[in-house]
Every structure is written in structure tokens, then in C-alpha cells.
């Protein structure tokens, strides 16, 4: 990893300190989001900082009374972080329809994490390929907007939604531009670099994150690409922010050049198509994004998408990062 990405690394390692400082500096609330399908544009327009719940990759012994031990490690680690008070700065918690195990994690979080003042479960069509899916999801995102207006005690205007969508779209574009460098021979952007940049977009103020991405992108053309790439890997699977594992892979003569994970490309790979109705703009985007397996049927679109990524980035091998007991993946 190059020093160019040190700010992203610092944000990742000190994410709780960052969120507390942001809350103190701005006087605005922080909300825990438990899935990347949550429309963060609504939360940003409401003046909040969306912070994705991540695990700590540490042993824990607090979740057993709440969820089964055969739930995946991410479920248990995410719940543990709430029960241990790591997210005590979050006033609310949200989840958009996910696997049944993570829904139970969310239920336990909202019932037993004492600092939570409000919560919201956002239903979403499983079958996003249905001709009815976008209309249904539109109605659910509209309800979410109304709920958030009740939380903040004032309307969320269409102009505020358009501005937040513009900021989030810019973040997606900048990350795509960064990922273009991973197509190079001997890429200047390693897999660890890219993970730090993509995962921090899920809990850092978007405008601040955009400024840092622009700084890095301005400097990248001047960086040498003399690191021998070795085997070009693709990572595929569920949520993964295990930096140590990815650094280990890249330390033995290889480079991770692309991923299909919600901690990476799935979260930013498509922009919101601007429409007259900002709710349609937001709702349609989440139906159109690269699908999580919980929403990838009846046709399995992920296969073609993953193959295209592998070809575009010249991946020569793949690492499947499978959470133990993960039903969808």
C-alpha cells in the first residue's frame, strides 16, 4: 500500500472517532445503516451521516443470547459491535430487506442497543427483475422519506434530495475513475488501496470523501507503477473488509485487481439516473445496481456481471470470500 491512501486507512481504522468528531463538529445526527441497499441519499438530505455497521474481526461472547451461533460471522460481529457500545453515537439504525439472518441481527440491535432512539426497516422487492419492482420500491422509499421527515421534524425538499443524489453520484463516479487504474499492468492501485477507498465511502461524509478522492486521483498519474503484479486476482463474495487477509494475499506475489462484493464495487458501480421525480431517481437506482444474491432471480444476472468484470480487469484467478453459514452466497 502506498502512502497516497493513508487518509483512507486512517479513516477506516479510526471510523468511530471520526463519526463522534463529525457529530460534535456539525451538531447533526449519525445513523447506523446495516445494508448498502439503504438509500443513503434520503439520510444525507435529512442532514445525517450514514455510517455502515461493520464488524471488528475480534472474538466476542455477547451475541449468543440474541442470535444463533450458526448465523454467519458478519451477523454476529455486527450485533456485537452494537451490544458493546461501539456505535453509541448513532441515534438511529436502519436496514433494507436483507437475508433473514441479518434481519434478526437488526431486530436484536434495535431492541437491545440502548442508545438507539429510532429505527426503520425498509422493505424492498426480492425480485427486482419483476416489472412491478420499481413501482413498489418507489412507494417504500417514499414512506422512508416521510418517516425521516418525522424524525427531523421538517420536510425533506425535492431540492435537498437532488443535491444529496448529486453528491453521492459524484462519489460513485470518482470511485469508478479510481478503479480504472486497477486495469493497468502492474497497477498503481492495489487491492488494499482500493478497499480502503471504497469501504470508507460507506461511513465518511460524502463531500469530504469526494475531496480526498479528487486529491488522490490528481496525484496518481505521477505515481510509479513498478510494483510487479504477479497473479491478478478477483475477489467474489459477501461483505468483506478483512484488510489483513487482502494484504496477505498481495504480499505473496499477487494483486487483487477487482471485486464483486458489497464492501466494494456493488455499492457504487451504477449511478442514479436523474429523473424529474427525485424519489424515482433514488428508488430505481437501487433496483438497477449489481444484485446481491438475495435479489438475483429468477435470472442469475451476477454470473454475466462477474465474468465481465474479470475480463475487463484481466483477472487470472478468483478468491471466493465466503462467510461461513452465509445462505445467500
Secondary structure by P-SEA (a helix, b strand, c coil): ccccaaaaaaaaaaaaaaaaaaaaaccbbbbbbccccccaaaaaaabbbbbbbbbcccccccccccccccccaaaaaaaaaaaacccccccbbbbccccaaaaaaaaaaaaccccccbbbbbbbbccccccaaaaaaaaaaaaaaaaaaaaacccccaaaaaaaaaaaaaaaaaaaaaacccccccccccaaaaaaaaaacccccaaaaaaaaaaaaaacccccccccccbbbbbbcccccaaaaaaaaaaccccccccccccccccccccccccccaaaaaaaaaaaccccccccccccaaaaaaaaaaaaacccccccccccccccc
